[in-house]
Amino acid sequence: MNPTCLQTLELLARALRLMDREGMHQIAARIAMAIDDLAAEPVCEDRPTIN
């Protein structure tokens, strides 16, 4: 996985923790699904970088 994908996963994980802490469980569940979707992809080379 390239650095951009790893950074995206880290940001999503942070958002998940914040939303869960604030009691926004439905939003946290959607973020968790996005993390799972990204983590399941072995490569995301075709995605544009954010650099």
Secondary structure, DSSP 8 states (H G I E B T S, - for coil): --HHHHHHHHHHHHHHHHHHHTT-HHHHHHHHHHHHHHHH-S--TTS----
